[in-house]
Amino acid sequence: MLSDTELRPFGLVGNTDAERTIGARAMESAKKTFLDGLRPLVEEMLGSYLAP
């Protein structure tokens, strides 16, 4: 869990601002991972329409 690996070593477990920041970072990472995984599918489906 991110709170254990990122916050506990610094004594920030229970710190609302720190938890919010780590949550935002996790969401951004998940979004990037999702979009990176989606890109090959989009290129496969639309590649022939977008190619010159």
Steps between C-alpha positions, in 0.01 A plus 500: 500500500634843411444642846728231645778539246486875444364655819590273792880547469449874544238471775228645279235228533179676596616831352209595276700724268772238453241230432321723251826573320597134482149412378519760223837362395360145495202610289729675250717190477195277445370735231835496319520121519145469363561740212833339413326163483217641292730658239590175316133408472409842361787486251391153391137605454556843346843461344372427151272805509768737623789380283588720200 
